[in-house]
Amino acid sequence: MRRRVIFKAAAAAAVAAPAAALLGHSPANADATYDVAVCEQYHNEIQIYPSSSAWSTSTLKWSFSPGTANGWSNVSDIKFRNTAAFGVVALVTASGGKVGIVDKTTTGTQKLGDLLWYATPGNNPHAIERIPDIGAIVVASSGGYLYLYGPTAISDPSTLALVQTISFPGAHGVWWDDVSGKLWAIGQDYARIYTVSGTYRNTRLSLSRSISIGTNLGHSLDASYSDSNLMLATDTTKVMTIDKTTYAVTPIQSVRSVKSYSQHSSGERCWVQATGATYHGDTRNWVSPTVQFFDAAGTTSFTRSLSYGAEFYKARLYNVTFH
């Protein structure tokens, strides 16, 4: 029987406890050690920290700081992928309208000058993914679209150009499944699976399957590094798994406003749950000042925050693999 790791104590608590209470439990350390990448909107940076240490300027491992001008405000997604030409690259979206590929070759802080490519799809970009071997990029924008960019040279991201626009109401998340060779996306009421055909500027997506998640706005998609047959997903009211073989949707916790959910191979996982409050005089009520971690049994374990202020929107494992 396939192993499914679900929440235990946290599942019972979430029904009755407000978001602030769920985020308040804070023992000291992780059992496993791994790096976590966050979208931090107060300083508007992508940042990487170790799970096993308190987060601060001294434990910051890497960051991308694009500023807030010209569409780069409110960084909203981050993934890291391997490429033959550049090694590890960072895929970034900003709700202000921009998306880009960052050449992640150094430690410390990188800026707009480190971009290998960028575009302005607009419509509130929320997620980005790279299709391996053909170098195409897919962006989900919550205005209701998937945007597909194809290159003329896989080794040259600067040749990427828009080749297809697909309507998908509420599009919020995308993830490449390298096991099936298909692209997953999530939005209003559905997770959808797309097949990929063609190469370079002739690359196209075709809808293969729609999976109902209920009458909710789907938000995040991620891999379970504890069970490669599961996609992890969130929507307005729950955290769920989606079986890649049977396409069964299994709610694992009824809880609102979880913006991202990620699971390490040890079974530990983390999420960012919007508190509904605002911080630092901003208007962003879709963020949290903490990232909540859970142990392998699903019990709330510890939190991470920044003493100099944070507004986290997403957090996921720093991992270049798809499952």
KENU-479028 format. One record per residue (C-alpha): residue in one letter; x, y, z. Coordinates in steps of 0.5 Angstrom, whole numbers. Layout:
a / X / Y / Z
...
This chain:
m / 0 / 0 / 0
r / 3 / 7 / -2
r / 5 / 11 / 4
r / 1 / 17 / 5
v / 4 / 22 / 10
i / -2 / 26 / 13
f / -3 / 31 / 19
k / -5 / 29 / 26
a / -5 / 34 / 31
a / -5 / 40 / 26
a / -11 / 37 / 23
a / -15 / 37 / 29
a / -13 / 44 / 31
a / -14 / 47 / 25
v / -21 / 46 / 25
a / -22 / 50 / 31
a / -16 / 54 / 32
p / -15 / 61 / 28
a / -9 / 62 / 23
a / -5 / 66 / 29
a / -5 / 60 / 34
l / -3 / 55 / 28
l / 3 / 60 / 27
g / 5 / 61 / 34
h / 8 / 54 / 36
s / 15 / 55 / 36
p / 20 / 49 / 39
a / 27 / 50 / 37
n / 30 / 46 / 31
a / 28 / 41 / 25
d / 30 / 34 / 26
a / 32 / 34 / 18
t / 37 / 39 / 15
y / 35 / 42 / 9
d / 35 / 49 / 5
v / 28 / 53 / 4
a / 27 / 58 / -1
v / 22 / 64 / 1
c / 18 / 69 / -3
e / 19 / 75 / 2
q / 15 / 81 / 0
y / 17 / 86 / 5
h / 24 / 87 / 3
n / 21 / 84 / -4
e / 27 / 78 / -4
i / 27 / 71 / -6
q / 31 / 68 / 0
i / 34 / 61 / 2
y / 35 / 59 / 9
p / 37 / 53 / 13
s / 31 / 49 / 16
s / 36 / 47 / 22
s / 38 / 55 / 24
a / 34 / 61 / 26
w / 33 / 65 / 20
s / 37 / 72 / 20
t / 42 / 76 / 16
s / 48 / 71 / 18
t / 44 / 65 / 16
l / 42 / 68 / 9
k / 45 / 63 / 4
w / 43 / 67 / -2
s / 38 / 72 / -5
f / 35 / 75 / -11
s / 33 / 83 / -10
p / 30 / 86 / -16
g / 27 / 92 / -13
t / 20 / 94 / -14
a / 20 / 98 / -20
n / 18 / 96 / -27
g / 13 / 90 / -25
w / 18 / 87 / -20
s / 14 / 88 / -14
n / 11 / 83 / -9
v / 15 / 77 / -11
s / 10 / 71 / -12
d / 14 / 64 / -14
i / 21 / 61 / -14
k / 23 / 54 / -17
f / 30 / 52 / -18
r / 32 / 48 / -24
n / 38 / 45 / -27
t / 40 / 47 / -34
a / 46 / 44 / -39
a / 48 / 51 / -40
f / 48 / 55 / -34
g / 48 / 50 / -28
v / 42 / 52 / -23
v / 38 / 57 / -25
a / 32 / 61 / -21
l / 25 / 61 / -24
v / 22 / 68 / -21
t / 15 / 71 / -22
a / 13 / 78 / -19
s / 5 / 79 / -18
g / 7 / 86 / -21
g / 7 / 83 / -28
k / 14 / 81 / -29
v / 17 / 74 / -29
g / 25 / 72 / -30
i / 30 / 67 / -30
v / 36 / 68 / -26
d / 43 / 66 / -27
k / 44 / 63 / -20
t / 52 / 62 / -20
t / 54 / 66 / -14
t / 52 / 66 / -6
g / 50 / 73 / -3
t / 45 / 78 / -7
q / 43 / 78 / -14
k / 40 / 83 / -18
l / 36 / 85 / -24
g / 43 / 84 / -28
d / 43 / 77 / -26
l / 37 / 76 / -31
l / 38 / 71 / -36
w / 31 / 73 / -39
y / 25 / 76 / -37
a / 18 / 78 / -39
t / 12 / 82 / -38
p / 6 / 77 / -38
g / 2 / 82 / -33
n / -5 / 79 / -30
n / -1 / 78 / -23
p / 4 / 72 / -25
h / 3 / 67 / -19
a / 8 / 61 / -22
i / 13 / 59 / -27
e / 16 / 53 / -29
r / 21 / 50 / -34
i / 20 / 44 / -39
p / 26 / 40 / -39
d / 30 / 39 / -45
i / 26 / 44 / -50
g / 27 / 50 / -45
a / 20 / 52 / -45
i / 17 / 56 / -40
v / 10 / 56 / -37
v / 7 / 62 / -33
a / 1 / 62 / -29
s / -3 / 69 / -28
s / -9 / 69 / -24
g / -12 / 74 / -29
g / -14 / 67 / -32
y / -8 / 65 / -37
l / -3 / 60 / -38
y / 3 / 63 / -42
l / 8 / 59 / -46
y / 14 / 61 / -48
g / 19 / 58 / -53
p / 26 / 59 / -55
t / 30 / 58 / -62
a / 36 / 56 / -58
i / 35 / 52 / -51
s / 42 / 54 / -49
d / 40 / 61 / -50
p / 34 / 64 / -45
s / 34 / 71 / -49
t / 31 / 67 / -55
l / 25 / 66 / -51
a / 18 / 69 / -54
l / 11 / 68 / -53
v / 8 / 62 / -57
q / 1 / 60 / -54
t / -4 / 63 / -49
i / -9 / 59 / -46
s / -15 / 61 / -42
f / -15 / 58 / -35
p / -19 / 62 / -30
g / -16 / 63 / -23
a / -9 / 60 / -26
h / -4 / 60 / -20
g / 0 / 54 / -20
v / 4 / 50 / -25
w / 9 / 44 / -24
w / 13 / 39 / -29
d / 12 / 32 / -27
d / 18 / 29 / -30
v / 15 / 22 / -29
s / 9 / 22 / -34
g / 13 / 28 / -38
k / 7 / 32 / -37
l / 5 / 39 / -34
w / 0 / 40 / -28
a / -3 / 47 / -27
i / -8 / 49 / -22
g / -14 / 54 / -22
q / -21 / 56 / -20
d / -24 / 49 / -19
y / -19 / 45 / -23
a / -12 / 42 / -23
r / -11 / 41 / -30
i / -6 / 36 / -34
y / -3 / 38 / -41
t / 1 / 34 / -46
v / 7 / 38 / -49
s / 8 / 37 / -57
g / 13 / 40 / -61
t / 20 / 44 / -60
y / 23 / 51 / -60
r / 18 / 56 / -62
n / 13 / 50 / -64
t / 12 / 48 / -57
r / 5 / 47 / -55
l / 1 / 45 / -49
s / -6 / 41 / -50
l / -11 / 39 / -45
s / -10 / 32 / -43
r / -15 / 32 / -36
s / -18 / 36 / -32
i / -19 / 34 / -24
s / -24 / 37 / -20
i / -22 / 40 / -13
g / -29 / 43 / -11
t / -31 / 50 / -12
n / -25 / 53 / -10
l / -19 / 57 / -12
g / -13 / 53 / -13
h / -7 / 56 / -11
s / -1 / 52 / -10
l / 2 / 46 / -13
d / 9 / 42 / -11
a / 12 / 35 / -11
s / 12 / 31 / -5
y / 19 / 29 / -4
s / 17 / 23 / 1
d / 12 / 20 / -4
s / 14 / 21 / -12
n / 7 / 19 / -14
l / 3 / 25 / -10
m / 2 / 32 / -12
l / 1 / 37 / -6
a / -4 / 42 / -7
t / -8 / 48 / -4
d / -14 / 52 / -5
t / -18 / 57 / -1
t / -21 / 52 / 4
k / -16 / 46 / 4
v / -9 / 42 / 3
m / -10 / 36 / -1
t / -6 / 31 / -5
i / -7 / 29 / -12
d / -5 / 22 / -14
k / -1 / 22 / -20
t / -4 / 15 / -22
t / -11 / 15 / -20
y / -12 / 22 / -20
a / -16 / 22 / -13
v / -16 / 28 / -9
t / -15 / 27 / -2
p / -16 / 33 / 3
i / -11 / 32 / 9
q / -13 / 38 / 12
s / -19 / 43 / 12
v / -15 / 50 / 13
r / -16 / 57 / 10
s / -11 / 61 / 6
v / -5 / 56 / 6
k / -1 / 60 / 0
s / 4 / 54 / -1
y / 6 / 47 / 2
s / 12 / 43 / 1
q / 14 / 36 / 4
h / 22 / 34 / 5
s / 24 / 27 / 4
s / 24 / 26 / 11
g / 16 / 27 / 12
e / 17 / 34 / 15
r / 13 / 39 / 11
c / 12 / 47 / 12
w / 7 / 52 / 10
v / 6 / 59 / 9
q / -1 / 61 / 11
a / -4 / 68 / 10
t / -6 / 71 / 17
g / -11 / 76 / 14
a / -7 / 82 / 18
t / -3 / 87 / 15
y / 4 / 89 / 17
h / 9 / 95 / 17
g / 4 / 99 / 15
d / 3 / 95 / 8
t / -4 / 93 / 5
r / -2 / 86 / 4
n / -6 / 81 / 8
w / -4 / 75 / 4
v / 2 / 74 / 8
s / 5 / 71 / 14
p / 11 / 74 / 18
t / 12 / 66 / 20
v / 13 / 60 / 16
q / 10 / 54 / 20
f / 14 / 47 / 20
f / 11 / 40 / 22
d / 14 / 34 / 24
a / 14 / 27 / 20
a / 8 / 26 / 24
g / 4 / 32 / 22
t / 5 / 35 / 28
t / 6 / 43 / 29
s / 14 / 43 / 30
f / 17 / 50 / 30
t / 17 / 57 / 26
r / 22 / 61 / 22
s / 21 / 68 / 22
l / 26 / 74 / 21
s / 27 / 79 / 27
y / 28 / 85 / 22
g / 21 / 84 / 19
a / 18 / 79 / 14
e / 12 / 78 / 10
f / 12 / 71 / 7
y / 8 / 69 / 1
k / 11 / 62 / -1
a / 16 / 57 / 2
r / 19 / 51 / -1
l / 24 / 46 / -1
y / 31 / 49 / -5
n / 31 / 43 / -9
v / 32 / 42 / -17
t / 29 / 36 / -18
f / 21 / 35 / -20
h / 19 / 29 / -15
